Amino acid sequence: MSKRLSDGNTKATFVPAIASISAPTVAELTAAGIVVCETSITADGLSISIEQGAVEGDTLASTQTFQGPGRTQAQIELTFFRDSSPAADRMWSVMTNQTEGYLVVRRGVAFSTPYAAGQKVAVYTVTCGEPSELAPEAETYDRAMVNLYPSGPYNREATVAA
């Protein structure tokens, strides 16, 4: 069995506009205005979880409790390093409170490999929360955190289009 290595094999991009979340294009993923996040997010700072509610299925005749899967919601939190160059500190300066866009995450391919048609990606429709600086600590760089709130559908099995 061959396990998929995560070190250096995750790409994360904040994209301002995508026409189809099931088939984002290479042009959309590389357009002016995108924010390359993988070189700023800390090694453990890409936190995406899917929360799911439960639908109750009991009837008057039930003697047991039944449930089914309910609605899902993405919970996204990004922890990232601040950059001393304002031009390079794009996660802080672009992903500000109320900024709408899409977080695109590609796993299992070297981060330095450009997006290409046929690659699988996850696309989350989000609105950025207010970024906050984290408390300073010894022997670390300045860090910040931003929550991305789901503001539309997501697709965790999208295929990049040409």
C-alpha positions in Angstrom: 0.0 0.0 0.0 1.3 3.4 -0.9 0.2 6.3 1.4 -0.1 9.8 0.0 2.5 12.1 1.4 1.2 15.5 2.5 4.5 17.3 3.1 4.9 19.7 0.2 2.0 18.2 -1.7 -0.8 20.6 -0.8 -1.7 23.7 -2.8 -4.2 26.2 -1.4 -5.4 29.2 -3.4 -7.9 32.0 -2.6 -9.7 32.8 -5.9 -11.9 35.8 -6.3 -14.2 34.4 -9.0 -15.1 30.9 -10.3 -17.9 30.3 -12.7 -18.4 26.6 -11.9 -17.3 25.1 -8.6 -17.4 21.6 -10.2 -15.0 22.6 -13.0 -12.8 25.6 -12.1 -10.6 26.6 -15.0 -6.9 26.9 -15.1 -7.3 30.6 -16.0 -9.5 31.2 -13.0 -7.1 29.5 -10.6 -4.1 31.5 -11.9 -5.8 34.8 -12.7 -4.6 38.2 -11.4 -6.0 38.7 -7.9 -5.6 35.2 -6.6 -3.8 34.7 -3.3 -1.3 31.8 -3.2 -1.7 30.5 0.4 0.4 27.4 0.7 3.6 29.3 1.1 2.1 31.4 4.0 -0.1 28.8 5.8 1.7 27.1 8.7 2.4 23.4 8.4 -0.6 22.6 10.6 -2.6 25.7 9.7 -5.0 24.4 7.0 -7.9 23.2 9.1 -11.0 22.1 7.1 -13.6 19.9 8.7 -17.1 19.0 7.6 -19.8 19.1 10.3 -23.0 17.2 9.7 -26.3 17.4 11.4 -28.7 14.5 12.0 -32.2 14.1 10.8 -34.6 12.5 13.3 -36.6 9.6 11.8 -38.8 8.5 14.7 -42.5 7.9 14.2 -45.3 7.5 16.8 -44.9 3.8 16.4 -41.1 3.8 16.9 -39.6 2.0 19.9 -36.1 3.0 18.9 -34.5 6.2 17.8 -33.6 6.5 14.1 -31.4 9.1 12.4 -30.2 9.9 9.0 -27.4 12.2 7.7 -28.5 15.8 7.6 -27.0 19.1 6.3 -23.3 19.6 6.1 -21.2 22.7 6.8 -17.6 23.3 6.1 -15.6 24.7 9.0 -12.4 26.4 7.7 -9.7 28.1 9.7 -6.3 29.2 8.3 -3.3 30.0 10.4 -0.6 31.8 8.5 2.7 33.6 8.8 2.7 37.4 8.3 5.3 38.7 5.9 7.4 41.8 6.5 6.9 42.9 2.9 3.4 44.4 2.4 3.4 43.1 -1.2 4.0 39.5 0.0 1.6 39.8 2.9 -1.5 39.0 0.7 -3.4 36.7 3.0 -3.5 39.6 5.5 -4.2 42.4 3.0 -6.6 40.6 0.6 -8.5 38.1 2.7 -10.1 40.8 4.9 -13.5 40.8 6.7 -16.4 40.3 4.3 -14.2 39.4 1.3 -16.0 36.8 -0.8 -14.3 34.2 -2.9 -13.3 30.6 -3.2 -10.8 28.5 -1.3 -9.3 25.9 -3.7 -7.3 23.0 -2.2 -5.4 20.4 -4.2 -3.8 17.5 -2.4 -1.4 14.8 -3.4 0.6 16.8 -6.0 3.7 18.9 -5.4 2.6 22.4 -4.5 5.0 23.8 -7.1 3.2 21.9 -9.9 0.9 24.4 -11.7 -2.8 23.7 -11.8 -3.7 21.7 -14.9 -6.8 20.3 -16.6 -7.9 17.0 -15.1 -6.5 17.6 -11.6 -8.9 17.0 -8.6 -9.5 19.9 -6.3 -11.8 20.9 -3.5 -13.6 24.2 -4.0 -15.3 26.0 -1.1 -17.4 29.1 -1.6 -16.5 31.4 1.3 -16.7 34.8 2.9 -13.6 35.8 5.0 -13.9 36.7 8.6 -11.8 39.3 10.3 -8.2 38.2 10.4 -6.6 38.3 13.8 -2.9 38.3 14.9 -1.9 35.6 17.2 -0.1 36.2 20.5 3.7 36.4 20.0 5.7 33.5 21.2 9.4 32.8 21.6 11.2 31.3 18.6 8.5 31.7 16.0 7.4 34.2 13.4 4.4 36.5 13.6 1.3 34.6 12.8 -2.3 35.4 12.1 -5.6 33.4 11.7 -8.7 33.9 9.6 -11.9 32.0 9.6 -13.6 31.4 6.2 -17.3 31.1 6.5 -19.3 29.0 4.0 -21.4 31.3 1.9 -22.4 28.9 -0.8 -22.0 25.3 -1.9 -18.7 23.4 -1.8 -17.4 20.6 -4.1 -14.7 18.3 -2.7 -14.4 16.4 -6.0 -14.1 19.1 -8.6 -12.0 18.6 -11.7 -9.9 21.4 -13.1 -11.0 22.4 -16.6 -8.8 23.7 -19.4 
